[in-house]
Amino acid sequence: MKRKFGDRANWRRITNRKFACKYVQSEFFTGYVTLYTMLGLKEPLWKTYGSHTFCIADKGYSWLQYYPKDAHFVVTAMFNDKQQIVEWYIDTCRSQGVTDQGVPWFDDLYLDIVVLGNGEVFLVDEDELQEALQKGHITAAEAQLANRTAAELLRQIDAHKFPYFQMSLRHRAEWFHNGEFKRK
């Protein structure tokens, strides 16, 4: 199982970055929120989902990430250099936590959901989940947790009850300036 950190300190593609993190407690969301802003990188990162190929990481891009308290998923809203949404990426996870340095992390359960800016939804990495199970990197119970979590998230998305889409658009505009949390 891979542990992933919000500050992506080991991501070699990125040569210059800003990282901001805070704990939020409100009636709509409780947990950590991070913003990872790419100021310099070796080369852009392109992804293809369905018939769409687009850039998800380039100079000026930012990733707003939600670590909901006690949840088995993490949501990443990926914005381009004009602060327009590119996609939302939802990782299923076994658990989440915070390092002694205050950096949120999660233990990735491989199965993910991608929602494009146009609303198209993709369940991805089912093969990675099966491979991790076969190789003993995760247990059968963890694979079931990933599948249950993804199924519930897909139900919420389909019913238009997944709050992170509108929340991330609002928070990116309201909370951040120049890759940092705005001072109040």
CYANA upper distance limits for C-alpha pairs under 8 A (distance plus 0.5 A):
  1 MET  CA    107 ASP  CA      7.03
  1 MET  CA    108 ASP  CA      6.82
  1 MET  CA    109 LEU  CA      7.46
  1 MET  CA    132 ALA  CA      8.18
  1 MET  CA    137 HIS  CA      6.03
  1 MET  CA    138 ILE  CA      6.95
  2 LYS  CA    107 ASP  CA      6.28
  2 LYS  CA    108 ASP  CA      6.00
  2 LYS  CA    109 LEU  CA      8.44
  3 ARG  CA    105 TRP  CA      7.19
  3 ARG  CA    106 PHE  CA      6.11
  3 ARG  CA    107 ASP  CA      4.93
  3 ARG  CA    108 ASP  CA      6.58
  4 LYS  CA      8 ARG  CA      8.00
  4 LYS  CA    105 TRP  CA      5.90
  4 LYS  CA    106 PHE  CA      5.95
  4 LYS  CA    107 ASP  CA      6.89
  4 LYS  CA    108 ASP  CA      7.38
  5 PHE  CA      9 ALA  CA      8.16
  5 PHE  CA    103 VAL  CA      7.32
  5 PHE  CA    104 PRO  CA      6.51
  5 PHE  CA    105 TRP  CA      4.77
  5 PHE  CA    106 PHE  CA      7.24
  6 GLY  CA     34 THR  CA      7.38
  6 GLY  CA     36 TYR  CA      8.18
  6 GLY  CA     65 GLN  CA      8.14
  6 GLY  CA    103 VAL  CA      6.69
  6 GLY  CA    104 PRO  CA      5.95
  6 GLY  CA    105 TRP  CA      6.35
  7 ASP  CA     19 PHE  CA      6.56
  7 ASP  CA     36 TYR  CA      7.21
  7 ASP  CA    103 VAL  CA      7.12
  7 ASP  CA    104 PRO  CA      8.42
 13 ARG  CA     41 LEU  CA      6.02
 13 ARG  CA     42 LYS  CA      5.83
 13 ARG  CA     43 GLU  CA      7.21
 14 ILE  CA     38 MET  CA      7.26
 14 ILE  CA     39 LEU  CA      8.43
 14 ILE  CA     40 GLY  CA      6.50
 14 ILE  CA     41 LEU  CA      4.64
 14 ILE  CA     42 LYS  CA      6.86
 15 THR  CA     39 LEU  CA      8.12
 15 THR  CA     40 GLY  CA      5.63
 15 THR  CA     41 LEU  CA      5.30
 15 THR  CA     42 LYS  CA      7.23
 16 ASN  CA     38 MET  CA      6.93
 16 ASN  CA     39 LEU  CA      5.58
 16 ASN  CA     40 GLY  CA      5.11
 16 ASN  CA     41 LEU  CA      7.16
 17 ARG  CA     36 TYR  CA      7.54
 17 ARG  CA     37 THR  CA      6.04
 17 ARG  CA     38 MET  CA      5.25
 17 ARG  CA     39 LEU  CA      5.60
 17 ARG  CA     40 GLY  CA      7.27
 18 LYS  CA     35 LEU  CA      8.38
 18 LYS  CA     36 TYR  CA      6.38
 18 LYS  CA     37 THR  CA      5.55
 18 LYS  CA     38 MET  CA      7.24
 18 LYS  CA     39 LEU  CA      7.81
 18 LYS  CA    179 GLY  CA      6.69
 18 LYS  CA    180 GLU  CA      8.18
 19 PHE  CA     34 THR  CA      7.63
 19 PHE  CA     35 LEU  CA      6.24
 19 PHE  CA     36 TYR  CA      5.24
 19 PHE  CA     37 THR  CA      6.92
 19 PHE  CA    179 GLY  CA      7.77
 19 PHE  CA    180 GLU  CA      7.98
 20 ALA  CA     34 THR  CA      5.97
 20 ALA  CA     35 LEU  CA      5.66
 20 ALA  CA     36 TYR  CA      7.19
 20 ALA  CA    179 GLY  CA      7.69
 20 ALA  CA    180 GLU  CA      6.17
 20 ALA  CA    181 PHE  CA      7.26
 21 CYS  CA     32 TYR  CA      7.46
 21 CYS  CA     33 VAL  CA      6.25
 21 CYS  CA     34 THR  CA      4.77
 21 CYS  CA     35 LEU  CA      7.02
 21 CYS  CA    102 GLY  CA      8.49
 21 CYS  CA    103 VAL  CA      7.92
 22 LYS  CA     32 TYR  CA      6.21
 22 LYS  CA     33 VAL  CA      6.11
 22 LYS  CA     34 THR  CA      7.07
 23 TYR  CA     30 THR  CA      8.05
 23 TYR  CA     31 GLY  CA      6.12
 23 TYR  CA     32 TYR  CA      4.91
 23 TYR  CA     33 VAL  CA      6.80
 24 VAL  CA     29 PHE  CA      7.42
 24 VAL  CA     30 THR  CA      5.88
 24 VAL  CA     31 GLY  CA      5.99
 24 VAL  CA     32 TYR  CA      6.52
 24 VAL  CA     33 VAL  CA      7.47
 25 GLN  CA     29 PHE  CA      6.61
 25 GLN  CA     30 THR  CA      4.80
 25 GLN  CA     31 GLY  CA      7.05
 26 SER  CA     30 THR  CA      6.40
 29 PHE  CA     68 PRO  CA      7.45
 30 THR  CA     68 PRO  CA      6.42
 30 THR  CA     69 LYS  CA      6.30
 31 GLY  CA     66 TYR  CA      7.71
 31 GLY  CA     67 TYR  CA      6.01
 31 GLY  CA     68 PRO  CA      5.11
 31 GLY  CA     69 LYS  CA      5.16
 32 TYR  CA     66 TYR  CA      6.56
 32 TYR  CA     67 TYR  CA      5.57
 32 TYR  CA     68 PRO  CA      7.19
 32 TYR  CA     69 LYS  CA      8.14
 32 TYR  CA    104 PRO  CA      7.56
 33 VAL  CA     64 LEU  CA      7.65
 33 VAL  CA     65 GLN  CA      6.12
 33 VAL  CA     66 TYR  CA      5.27
 33 VAL  CA     67 TYR  CA      6.80
 34 THR  CA     63 TRP  CA      8.48
 34 THR  CA     64 LEU  CA      6.23
 34 THR  CA     65 GLN  CA      5.62
 34 THR  CA     66 TYR  CA      7.23
 35 LEU  CA     62 SER  CA      7.17
 35 LEU  CA     63 TRP  CA      6.14
 35 LEU  CA     64 LEU  CA      5.03
 35 LEU  CA     65 GLN  CA      6.81
 35 LEU  CA    179 GLY  CA      7.36
 35 LEU  CA    180 GLU  CA      7.98
 36 TYR  CA     62 SER  CA      5.94
 36 TYR  CA     63 TRP  CA      5.62
 36 TYR  CA     64 LEU  CA      7.03
 36 TYR  CA    179 GLY  CA      7.86
 37 THR  CA     60 GLY  CA      7.15
 37 THR  CA     61 TYR  CA      6.49
 37 THR  CA     62 SER  CA      4.73
 37 THR  CA     63 TRP  CA      7.00
 37 THR  CA    179 GLY  CA      6.21
 38 MET  CA     57 ALA  CA      7.96
 38 MET  CA     58 ASP  CA      7.16
 38 MET  CA     59 LYS  CA      5.94
 38 MET  CA     60 GLY  CA      5.94
 38 MET  CA     61 TYR  CA      6.01
 38 MET  CA     62 SER  CA      6.57
 39 LEU  CA     59 LYS  CA      5.67
 39 LEU  CA     60 GLY  CA      6.06
 39 LEU  CA     61 TYR  CA      8.28
 40 GLY  CA     58 ASP  CA      8.14
 40 GLY  CA     59 LYS  CA      5.90
 40 GLY  CA     60 GLY  CA      8.39
 41 LEU  CA     58 ASP  CA      7.35
 41 LEU  CA     59 LYS  CA      7.08
 43 GLU  CA     58 ASP  CA      7.74
 44 PRO  CA     55 CYS  CA      7.29
 44 PRO  CA     56 ILE  CA      8.18
 44 PRO  CA     57 ALA  CA      5.94
 44 PRO  CA     58 ASP  CA      5.21
 44 PRO  CA     59 LYS  CA      8.25
 45 LEU  CA     55 CYS  CA      6.19
 45 LEU  CA     56 ILE  CA      6.32
 45 LEU  CA     57 ALA  CA      5.48
 45 LEU  CA     58 ASP  CA      7.27
 46 TRP  CA     53 THR  CA      7.27
 46 TRP  CA     54 PHE  CA      5.93
 46 TRP  CA     55 CYS  CA      4.75
 46 TRP  CA     56 ILE  CA      6.42
 46 TRP  CA     57 ALA  CA      7.77
 47 LYS  CA     53 THR  CA      6.03
 47 LYS  CA     54 PHE  CA      6.18
 47 LYS  CA     55 CYS  CA      6.84
 47 LYS  CA     56 ILE  CA      7.44
 48 THR  CA     52 HIS  CA      5.97
 48 THR  CA     53 THR  CA      4.66
 48 THR  CA     54 PHE  CA      7.07
 49 TYR  CA     53 THR  CA      7.03
 49 TYR  CA    122 PHE  CA      7.90
 55 CYS  CA     86 VAL  CA      8.43
 56 ILE  CA     61 TYR  CA      8.10
 56 ILE  CA     78 MET  CA      7.13
 56 ILE  CA     79 PHE  CA      8.15
 56 ILE  CA     80 ASN  CA      7.76
 56 ILE  CA     86 VAL  CA      7.19
 56 ILE  CA     87 GLU  CA      8.29
 57 ALA  CA     61 TYR  CA      6.39
 57 ALA  CA     62 SER  CA      8.28
 57 ALA  CA     80 ASN  CA      8.22
 58 ASP  CA     80 ASN  CA      8.18
 58 ASP  CA     81 ASP  CA      8.30
 59 LYS  CA     81 ASP  CA      7.51
 60 GLY  CA     80 ASN  CA      7.34
 60 GLY  CA     81 ASP  CA      4.92
 60 GLY  CA     82 LYS  CA      8.45
 61 TYR  CA     78 MET  CA      7.98
 61 TYR  CA     79 PHE  CA      6.16
 61 TYR  CA     80 ASN  CA      5.01
 61 TYR  CA     81 ASP  CA      5.16
 61 TYR  CA     82 LYS  CA      8.47
 61 TYR  CA     83 GLN  CA      8.00
 62 SER  CA     78 MET  CA      6.57
 62 SER  CA     79 PHE  CA      5.76
 62 SER  CA     80 ASN  CA      7.12
 62 SER  CA     81 ASP  CA      7.91
 62 SER  CA     83 GLN  CA      8.22
 62 SER  CA    179 GLY  CA      8.26
 63 TRP  CA     76 THR  CA      6.68
 63 TRP  CA     77 ALA  CA      6.09
 63 TRP  CA     78 MET  CA      5.03
 63 TRP  CA     79 PHE  CA      6.62
 64 LEU  CA     76 THR  CA      6.11
 64 LEU  CA     77 ALA  CA      5.57
 64 LEU  CA     78 MET  CA      6.98
 64 LEU  CA     79 PHE  CA      8.39
 64 LEU  CA    168 SER  CA      7.70
 64 LEU  CA    172 ARG  CA      7.73
 65 GLN  CA     74 VAL  CA      7.61
 65 GLN  CA     75 VAL  CA      6.07
 65 GLN  CA     76 THR  CA      4.80
 65 GLN  CA     77 ALA  CA      6.74
 66 TYR  CA     74 VAL  CA      6.24
 66 TYR  CA     75 VAL  CA      5.61
 66 TYR  CA     76 THR  CA      6.94
 67 TYR  CA     71 ALA  CA      8.19
 67 TYR  CA     73 PHE  CA      7.87
 67 TYR  CA     74 VAL  CA      5.60
 67 TYR  CA     75 VAL  CA      7.43
 67 TYR  CA     96 GLN  CA      8.01
 67 TYR  CA    104 PRO  CA      8.04
 68 PRO  CA     73 PHE  CA      8.00
 68 PRO  CA     74 VAL  CA      7.36
 70 ASP  CA     95 SER  CA      8.42
 70 ASP  CA     96 GLN  CA      8.36
 71 ALA  CA     95 SER  CA      8.19
 72 HIS  CA     92 THR  CA      6.25
 72 HIS  CA     93 CYS  CA      5.38
 72 HIS  CA     94 ARG  CA      6.33
 72 HIS  CA     95 SER  CA      6.73
 72 HIS  CA     96 GLN  CA      8.35
 72 HIS  CA    146 ALA  CA      8.43
 72 HIS  CA    149 THR  CA      7.21
 73 PHE  CA     90 ILE  CA      7.07
 73 PHE  CA     91 ASP  CA      5.89
 73 PHE  CA     92 THR  CA      4.81
 73 PHE  CA     93 CYS  CA      5.71
 73 PHE  CA    149 THR  CA      7.96
 74 VAL  CA     90 ILE  CA      6.18
 74 VAL  CA     91 ASP  CA      5.77
 74 VAL  CA     92 THR  CA      7.14
 74 VAL  CA     93 CYS  CA      7.79
 74 VAL  CA    106 PHE  CA      8.30
 75 VAL  CA     88 TRP  CA      7.38
 75 VAL  CA     89 TYR  CA      6.41
 75 VAL  CA     90 ILE  CA      5.05
 75 VAL  CA     91 ASP  CA      7.04
 75 VAL  CA    164 TYR  CA      7.98
 76 THR  CA     88 TRP  CA      6.04
 76 THR  CA     89 TYR  CA      5.56
 76 THR  CA     90 ILE  CA      6.74
 77 ALA  CA     85 ILE  CA      7.49
 77 ALA  CA     86 VAL  CA      8.26
 77 ALA  CA     87 GLU  CA      6.65
 77 ALA  CA     88 TRP  CA      4.98
 77 ALA  CA     89 TYR  CA      7.00
 77 ALA  CA    165 PHE  CA      8.39
 77 ALA  CA    168 SER  CA      7.02
 78 MET  CA     85 ILE  CA      6.37
 78 MET  CA     86 VAL  CA      5.99
 78 MET  CA     87 GLU  CA      5.91
 78 MET  CA     88 TRP  CA      6.55
 78 MET  CA     89 TYR  CA      8.22
 79 PHE  CA     83 GLN  CA      5.61
 79 PHE  CA     84 GLN  CA      5.70
 79 PHE  CA     85 ILE  CA      4.94
 79 PHE  CA     86 VAL  CA      5.87
 79 PHE  CA     87 GLU  CA      7.90
 80 ASN  CA     84 GLN  CA      5.98
 80 ASN  CA     85 ILE  CA      6.97
 80 ASN  CA     86 VAL  CA      6.83
 83 GLN  CA    172 ARG  CA      8.26
 85 ILE  CA    117 GLY  CA      6.53
 85 ILE  CA    169 LEU  CA      8.06
 86 VAL  CA    116 LEU  CA      7.01
 86 VAL  CA    117 GLY  CA      6.09
 87 GLU  CA    114 VAL  CA      7.39
 87 GLU  CA    115 VAL  CA      6.16
 87 GLU  CA    116 LEU  CA      4.93
 87 GLU  CA    117 GLY  CA      5.84
 88 TRP  CA    114 VAL  CA      6.30
 88 TRP  CA    115 VAL  CA      5.62
 88 TRP  CA    116 LEU  CA      6.92
 88 TRP  CA    117 GLY  CA      8.20
 88 TRP  CA    165 PHE  CA      8.11
 89 TYR  CA    112 ASP  CA      7.62
 89 TYR  CA    113 ILE  CA      6.41
 89 TYR  CA    114 VAL  CA      5.20
 89 TYR  CA    115 VAL  CA      7.03
 90 ILE  CA    112 ASP  CA      6.03
 90 ILE  CA    113 ILE  CA      5.52
 90 ILE  CA    114 VAL  CA      6.84
 91 ASP  CA    108 ASP  CA      7.31
 91 ASP  CA    109 LEU  CA      7.92
 91 ASP  CA    110 TYR  CA      7.64
 91 ASP  CA    111 LEU  CA      7.10
 91 ASP  CA    112 ASP  CA      5.22
 91 ASP  CA    113 ILE  CA      7.24
 92 THR  CA    108 ASP  CA      6.76
 92 THR  CA    109 LEU  CA      5.86
 92 THR  CA    110 TYR  CA      7.17
 92 THR  CA    111 LEU  CA      6.32
 92 THR  CA    112 ASP  CA      6.44
 92 THR  CA    146 ALA  CA      6.18
 92 THR  CA    149 THR  CA      7.21
 92 THR  CA    150 ALA  CA      7.32
 93 CYS  CA    106 PHE  CA      6.78
 93 CYS  CA    107 ASP  CA      5.83
 93 CYS  CA    108 ASP  CA      5.03
 93 CYS  CA    109 LEU  CA      5.20
 93 CYS  CA    110 TYR  CA      8.16
 93 CYS  CA    146 ALA  CA      7.41
 94 ARG  CA    106 PHE  CA      7.92
 94 ARG  CA    107 ASP  CA      6.02
 94 ARG  CA    108 ASP  CA      7.04
 94 ARG  CA    109 LEU  CA      6.65
 94 ARG  CA    142 GLU  CA      7.32
 94 ARG  CA    145 LEU  CA      8.08
 94 ARG  CA    146 ALA  CA      8.24
 95 SER  CA    106 PHE  CA      6.21
 95 SER  CA    107 ASP  CA      6.05
 96 GLN  CA    104 PRO  CA      7.74
 96 GLN  CA    105 TRP  CA      6.07
 96 GLN  CA    106 PHE  CA      4.62
 96 GLN  CA    107 ASP  CA      6.86
 97 GLY  CA    104 PRO  CA      6.18
 97 GLY  CA    105 TRP  CA      5.89
 97 GLY  CA    106 PHE  CA      6.86
 98 VAL  CA    102 GLY  CA      6.08
 98 VAL  CA    103 VAL  CA      5.74
 98 VAL  CA    104 PRO  CA      4.69
 98 VAL  CA    105 TRP  CA      6.32
 99 THR  CA    103 VAL  CA      5.67
 99 THR  CA    104 PRO  CA      6.89
 99 THR  CA    105 TRP  CA      7.86
109 LEU  CA    129 LEU  CA      7.43
109 LEU  CA    138 ILE  CA      8.35
109 LEU  CA    142 GLU  CA      7.78
109 LEU  CA    143 ALA  CA      7.75
109 LEU  CA    146 ALA  CA      6.51
110 TYR  CA    125 ASP  CA      6.74
110 TYR  CA    126 GLU  CA      7.98
110 TYR  CA    128 GLU  CA      6.51
110 TYR  CA    129 LEU  CA      5.71
110 TYR  CA    146 ALA  CA      8.29
111 LEU  CA    123 LEU  CA      8.00
111 LEU  CA    124 VAL  CA      6.73
111 LEU  CA    125 ASP  CA      5.72
111 LEU  CA    126 GLU  CA      6.15
111 LEU  CA    128 GLU  CA      7.80
111 LEU  CA    129 LEU  CA      6.37
111 LEU  CA    146 ALA  CA      6.72
111 LEU  CA    147 ASN  CA      7.90
111 LEU  CA    150 ALA  CA      7.83
112 ASP  CA    123 LEU  CA      6.45
112 ASP  CA    124 VAL  CA      5.72
112 ASP  CA    125 ASP  CA      6.74
112 ASP  CA    126 GLU  CA      8.46
112 ASP  CA    150 ALA  CA      7.72
113 ILE  CA    121 VAL  CA      7.58
113 ILE  CA    122 PHE  CA      6.14
113 ILE  CA    123 LEU  CA      5.10
113 ILE  CA    124 VAL  CA      6.37
113 ILE  CA    150 ALA  CA      7.76
114 VAL  CA    121 VAL  CA      6.25
114 VAL  CA    122 PHE  CA      5.57
114 VAL  CA    123 LEU  CA      6.97
114 VAL  CA    124 VAL  CA      7.68
115 VAL  CA    119 GLY  CA      6.50
115 VAL  CA    120 GLU  CA      6.15
115 VAL  CA    121 VAL  CA      5.02
115 VAL  CA    122 PHE  CA      6.92
116 LEU  CA    120 GLU  CA      5.81
116 LEU  CA    121 VAL  CA      7.05
125 ASP  CA    129 LEU  CA      6.92
126 GLU  CA    130 GLN  CA      6.88
127 ASP  CA    131 GLU  CA      6.59
128 GLU  CA    132 ALA  CA      6.51
129 LEU  CA    133 LEU  CA      6.76
129 LEU  CA    143 ALA  CA      7.36
130 GLN  CA    134 GLN  CA      6.63
130 GLN  CA    143 ALA  CA      8.44
131 GLU  CA    135 LYS  CA      6.57
132 ALA  CA    136 GLY  CA      6.62
132 ALA  CA    137 HIS  CA      5.47
132 ALA  CA    138 ILE  CA      6.38
133 LEU  CA    137 HIS  CA      6.46
133 LEU  CA    138 ILE  CA      5.66
133 LEU  CA    139 THR  CA      6.64
133 LEU  CA    140 ALA  CA      7.17
133 LEU  CA    143 ALA  CA      7.39
138 ILE  CA    142 GLU  CA      6.51
138 ILE  CA    143 ALA  CA      7.35
139 THR  CA    143 ALA  CA      6.86
140 ALA  CA    144 GLN  CA      6.68
141 ALA  CA    145 LEU  CA      6.65
142 GLU  CA    146 ALA  CA      6.75
143 ALA  CA    147 ASN  CA      6.79
144 GLN  CA    148 ARG  CA      6.51
145 LEU  CA    149 THR  CA      6.44
146 ALA  CA    150 ALA  CA      6.57
147 ASN  CA    151 ALA  CA      6.55
148 ARG  CA    152 GLU  CA      6.69
149 THR  CA    153 LEU  CA      6.68
150 ALA  CA    154 LEU  CA      6.54
151 ALA  CA    155 ARG  CA      6.73
152 GLU  CA    156 GLN  CA      6.81
153 LEU  CA    157 ILE  CA      6.63
153 LEU  CA    162 PHE  CA      7.88
154 LEU  CA    158 ASP  CA      6.50
155 ARG  CA    159 ALA  CA      6.61
156 GLN  CA    160 HIS  CA      6.59
156 GLN  CA    161 LYS  CA      5.39
156 GLN  CA    162 PHE  CA      5.60
157 ILE  CA    161 LYS  CA      6.45
157 ILE  CA    162 PHE  CA      5.63
163 PRO  CA    167 MET  CA      6.59
164 TYR  CA    168 SER  CA      6.13
165 PHE  CA    169 LEU  CA      7.09
166 GLN  CA    170 ARG  CA      6.71
167 MET  CA    171 HIS  CA      6.45
168 SER  CA    172 ARG  CA      6.39
169 LEU  CA    173 ALA  CA      7.05
170 ARG  CA    174 GLU  CA      6.53
171 HIS  CA    175 TRP  CA      5.79
171 HIS  CA    176 PHE  CA      8.02
172 ARG  CA    176 PHE  CA      6.38
175 TRP  CA    181 PHE  CA      6.07
175 TRP  CA    182 LYS  CA      6.02
176 PHE  CA    180 GLU  CA      5.87
176 PHE  CA    181 PHE  CA      5.03
176 PHE  CA    182 LYS  CA      5.65
177 HIS  CA    181 PHE  CA      6.84
177 HIS  CA    182 LYS  CA      6.27
